[in-house]
Amino acid sequence: MQSAKLAGNKISQSTQLFLDIAEIKADTVIMKDGTLRAVLMTSSVNFALKSEDEQRALVSSYVTFLNYLNFPIQIAIQSRKLDIEHYMGKIEESERTLTNELLKRQIVDYKRFVKELVEMNNIMTKNIFIVIPYSPLESKKGGFWAKLASVFTPARVIRLKQEMFDKYSHELEMRVNHVVMNIAALGITAPRLDTQSLIELYYNVYNPAIAQYQKLGNIEKLMVE
């Protein structure tokens, strides 16, 4: 009974207490220590299909890109099981609107083929992200007790005045533009994730099993305490 009671107490605690993320707004991730993050989703280049000269040029451009950075970045690769729900919805919509019975039967066979192909081969998709940080508080790092206190009272650490947030966001935006401009030399596009996309990304990262069956709705319709 005692263990069950303790387990119940643990479950009742807010999960947000154990996350490094305090808030996501204005296309920006705000961490509990007051630092900011922007996330870019990049396109990819099939390096193996390039000629030897093209490969050398890409490597040279990548080295130049790294040399021009005067701040750290993180490159993350996310593998996820292929989600064909939206695609299958389009196929079913076409099936409902068709009047030709032969085409309908072909669509039914094609739909079955696609489902079996994905289920049997466990096809994965890969997304590549560049995380760009901005740390206005690097010179104001607290000691052990300050960090310990921030774990139990994170709200005191993360609340930034709008004026300061705007200032930090501007600095972060300059870094984003720098990365986007220089990585374009590699033939890579890197759009910045907006607020909705960021929330969906972290929702999928922290809830990989649930996210497959329970999709996140529009953030404007979410009720958050």
TORMAR-751510 format. One record per atom (N, C-alpha, C): x, y, z; residue in one letter. Coordinates in steps of 0.02 Angstrom, whole numbers, plus 50000, padded with zeros to 5 digits. Each point is the difference from the previous one (the first is absolute). Layout:
BEGIN
XYZA ...
***
This chain:
BEGIN
500424994050000M 499585006050000M 500435006350000M 500544999750041Q 500445005850004Q 500355001349933Q 500234994549967S 500335000949935S 499535002649948S 499374997750003A 499505002449953A 499865007450010A 499995002050065K 499885007050015K 500575004449974K 500624997650009L 500585003749976L 499995000549924L 499824994449968A 499975000049927A 499485005049976A 499445000250036G 499485004849982G 500235007150006G 500405001450051N 500265006850010N 500485001949944N 500394995249978K 500485001449946K 499645001649935K 499474996149987I 499645001049938I 499655006849999I 499775002150059S 499625006350003S 500445006149989S 500674999250006Q 500445005749989Q 500005001949926Q 500065006449986S 499995002449932S 500624997649962S 499894997249941T 500564997949958T 500435005949980T 499705005849997Q 500355006049978Q 500595001650046Q 499964997750063L 500535001350048L 500664996849979L 499954994449962F 500594996149983F 500255001449929F 499685004649965L 500215001849933L 500455006250002L 500465000349953D 500435005849994D 499655005949967D 499454998549965I 499645005249963I 499505003450046I 500015006650001A 499535003850040A 499405002249959A 500125002249939E 499465002849960E 500215000049926E 499504999749957I 500125000749928I 499545005449973I 500295005349974K 499605005449972K 500405003849948K 499655003449955A 500335004249949A 500544996149963A 499864993749983D 500464995749962D 500654998850038D 499985000450066T 500604999650041T 499884995450060T 500504996050017V 499974995750059V 500365003750057V 499665001050055I 500295003350059I 500174994650051I 500634999550018M 500214995150049M 499925002650070M 500044995550049K 499895002050070K 500565004650026K 500584999749969D 500555004450023D 499985006849965D 499485001349960G 499935006549967G 500315000349932G 500334994749977T 500305000049934T 499474998449947T 500145001649938L 499524999149946L 500274995049949L 499544997049963R 500184995449946R 499565001349939R 500324999949942A 499634999849937A 500174993449966A 499514997149965V 500114993549968V 499865000749926V 500494998049959L 499924999949928L 499924992849976L 499554998949953M 499934993449970M 500315000349931M 500524996149989T 500395000649938T 499804994849949T 500135001749938S 499954995149946S 500634995850002S 500054994949957S 500584995650000S 500324999849931S 500624997749998V 500374999249938V 500234992849996V 499874996649944N 500234993149991N 500735000149980N 500434999850050F 500725000649990F 500274994349956F 499744994050008A 500264994149965A 499895000449925A 499495003649979L 499855000549928L 500395005649965L 500385003950038K 500395005549972K 500654997249970K 500255003649950S 500654998249972S 500555001650051S 500604997849987E 500555001150047E 500145007550008E 499985003749945D 500115007250003D 499455003550040D 499384997849990E 499435003050036E 500054998450075E 500234994050016Q 500084998250070Q 500535004350034Q 500565001049965R 500535004250028R 499755007250010R 499605002549952A 499735006750005A 499525000650060A 499604994850011L 499545000050057L 500375000050066L 500524995850005V 500394999750061V 500335006750014V 500275003149947S 500335006550007S 499495005350023S 499404999949971S 499495004850019S 499774998950072S 499984993750021Y 499794998550069Y 500535002450050Y 500644999149983V 500545002450043V 499975007650005V 499875003349944T 499945007350000T 499415002250044T 499454996449995F 499415001650041F 500164999550074F 500364994850021L 500184999250070L 500495005350022L 500475001849956N 500505005050018N 499705006950010N 499445001449967Y 499685006550005Y 499545000650061Y 499914994450036L 499585000250060L 500415002650059L 499715004750036N 500325002350062N 499574998650061N 499554995049992F 499574997850054F 499864992649989F 499834996450053P 499874992749992P 499334998649968P 499964994449965I 499364997549974I 499964992650015I 499404997449997Q 499904992850008Q 499654997449939Q 500264994549972I 499694996749943I 499704993550025I 499344999349993A 499644994150025A 499654996649942A 500024993350000I 499664996049950I 499464995950035I 499395000749977Q 499444996550030Q 499734994749952Q 499984993850022S 499714994649960S 499304998650027S 499544999449954R 499304999050020R 499674995349950R 499564995750026K 499634995549956K 499575004049952K 500014998049937L 499635003749949L 499265000350016L 499745006150001D 499295001150013D 499645001049934D 499574995249982I 499655000349936I 499275001850008I 499815002150061E 499295001250014E 499715005449953E 500375005549992H 499765005449956H 499954997749928H 500514996349978Y 500014997449931Y 499434995149988Y 499874995650049M 499464995249993M 499325003550000M 499955005550036G 499385003950000G 499845002749931G 500525002249965K 499905002549931K 499774994449954K 500304994150009I 499814994349958I 499274998050012I 499804999950064E 499314998250017E 499515005249974E 500215006350000E 499575005349972E 499904999049925E 500534998149965S 499954998649928S 499554994049988S 500064995050044E 499594994049994E 499265001650005E 499835004650046R 499305001850010R 499715004049941R 500425003849967T 499755004449947T 499994996749931T 500364994549992L 500034996749935L 499344996449984L 499835000249938T 499394996549977T 500184993849958T 500614999849976N 500234994349961N 500174994250047N 499644994449994E 500094994450045E 500704996749993E 500254999949938L 500664997149989L 500545004050037L 499975006649995L 500485004350034L 499934999350076L 499384999250024K 499904999150071K 500344993750026K 499934994649962R 500324993750021R 500765000750000R 500265003649950Q 500725001149997Q 500255004150060Q 499615005050020I 500195004150058I 499984995950064I 499504995650006V 499964995750059V 500614995550004V 500204997149943D 500594995749998D 500635003950016D 500045006149974Y 500595004250012Y 500055002050073Y 499435001750030K 499985001850071K 500234994250044K 499774994149983R 500224994150038R 500754998849992R 500245001049939F 500714999049986F 500435004950041F 499815006350002V 500385005050037V 500014998550074V 499444998150029K 499974998450071K 500454994150017K 499964994749959E 500414994150013E 500745001649991E 500175004249951L 500705001749989L 500295003650060L 499635004850027V 500255003950058V 500034995750062V 499504995850011E 499984995950061E 500544994649999E 500124996949942M 500484994549995M 500725002550002M 500145005849972N 500695002349994N 500195005250052N 499515002350039N 500155004850053N 500405006049973N 499745003249949I 500355005449966I 500065006150045I 500605002850003M 500145005650043M 500155006349959M 499835005750027T 500195006449970T 500515003350045T 500435004049971K 500515003550038K 499925007549991K 500005003650055N 499985007349999N 500645002750032N 500285005149970I 500625002950024I 499855007150026I 500225001450060F 499875006450032F 500655003450021F 500025006549995I 500555004050028I 499715004250056I 500264999050060V 499785003750058V 500495005750013V 499745006150002I 500425005950009I 499845003150068I 500495000650045P 499875002750066P 500195007450005P 499715003250049Y 500235006650021Y 499985000150076Y 500575001550031S 500064999750072S 500195006850029S 499525004250015P 500155006650029P 500254999650071P 499924994450034L 500184999450070L 500654996050010L 500394999049948E 500614996050006E 500485002950051E 500015006550004S 500475003250047S 499725000550070S 499394997550009K 499675000550066K 499814993150026K 500454995349990K 499854993250023K 499994999850076K 499484996750027G 499954999550072G 500404994150027G 500064999850066G 500354994650032G 499564993950009G 500244995350040F 499634993750010F 499325001250031F 499965004150052W 499375000950035W 499505003849958W 500255004749959A 499555003749955A 499694995349948A 500434995449974K 499744995249951K 499514995150031K 500154998050063L 499554995450035L 499335003350012L 500015006450019A 499385003650012A 499595000849937A 500345000849944S 499655000949936S 499624993749980S 500224994150024V 499654993849984V 499314999950033V 499985002450062F 499374999850038F 499565006149988F 500305005549976T 499615006049986T 500195002749931T 499874995949947P 500215002049933P 499675006349975P 499385001550022A 499645005849974A 500375006550015A 500395000250054R 500365006150016R 500575001349952R 500234994649968V 500585000749956V 499805001949929V 499434997749978I 499835000349929I 499615006249979I 499745003750046R 499575005649981R 500435005949976R 499975001349935L 500365005649971L 499525005649985L 500215006050014K 499595005749980K 499975000349924K 499445002549975Q 499905000149928Q 500555003949965Q 500225005450031E 500535004149970E 500644996149993E 500194996250052M 500604995949997M 499924994349950M 499404997050000F 499874994549952F 500075002449929F 499745005949985D 500065002849932D 500735001249982D 500385002350048K 500715001349987K 500384993549987K 499884995050041Y 500334993649991Y 499784996649935Y 499365000749984S 499734997049939S 500325003149938S 500145006550004H 500335003449944H 500704997249990H 500364999050055E 500674997149995E 499984992949973E 499504996250022L 499934993249975L 499834999949926L 499575004749979E 499815000449930E 500615001549956E 500465004150024M 500615001449962M 500414993749991M 500034995850051R 500364993749994R 499664995349951R 499334999950002V 499624995849953V 500145002149928V 499985006549987N 500135002549933N 500714998349977N 500475000350046H 500704998449985H 500054992649978H 499684995550037V 500034992949984V 499654998649933V 499415002749991V 499614998849939V 500385002449939V 500315005850005M 500365002949943M 500614995849982M 500384998050050N 500624996449986N 499894992749982N 499484996950026I 499884993049984I 499694999349931I 499755005549972A 499734999849932A 500544998349949A 500635001450016A 500554998349956A 500074992549989A 499704996150046L 500014992749994L 499404997449960L 499595004649976G 499404998049965G 499454997650048G 500045002350062I 499534997850051I 499555005950021I 499354998850001T 499545004950027T 499854998350073T 499895005250040A 499914998850072A 499485004850028A 499364998749988P 499485004350029P 499964999250075P 499835005450034R 499944999950072R 499314997350020R 499984995650049L 499374997350024L 499605005450037L 499355000449985D 499595004850036D 499764996950066D 499615003750038T 499794997750066T 499624993449998T 499534999449954Q 499614993849994Q 500464994149985Q 500475001049953S 500454994549981S 500474998150057S 500225005050038L 500444998650057L 499644995850053L 499385001850015I 499624996350050I 499874992849976I 499844999349936E 499904993349973E 500654995950002E 500565003249985L 500654996650001L 500154997350070L 499955004350051Y 500174997850067Y 499474995350029Y 499395000849978Y 499484995250021Y 500164993149975Y 500234999549937N 500184993549971N 500634997250033N 500475004450017V 500634997850031V 499884997150070V 499595003450039Y 499884997950069Y 499454994750006Y 499604999249948N 499454995150002N 500004995949935N 500534996349986P 500054996449936P 499464994849989P 499814996550053A 499494994749992A 499305003149993A 499845004850042I 499345003149999I 499905004049935I 500535003249976A 499945004449942A 499794996349936A 500124993449999Q 499804996249940Q 499254999449994Q 499655000250057Y 499284998949999Y 499605006150021Y 500315004450039Q 499655005950024Q 500355006249975Q 499755002849946K 500315005749968K 499865006450041K 500475004649997L 499925006350034L 499605004849957L 499495003150030G 499585004649963G 500315006849993G 499635004649971N 500235006849993N 500115003250068N 500585003250010I 500165002750066I 499525005550021I 499675003249952E 499535005350018E 499384997250033E 499894993449991K 499414996950030K 500174996150063K 500645000050019L 500204996550060L 499885004250062L 499774996950053M 499895003450063M 500564998050047M 500415004850021V 500574998750043V 499925003850064V 500104996650056E 499945003350065E 500615004350013E 
***
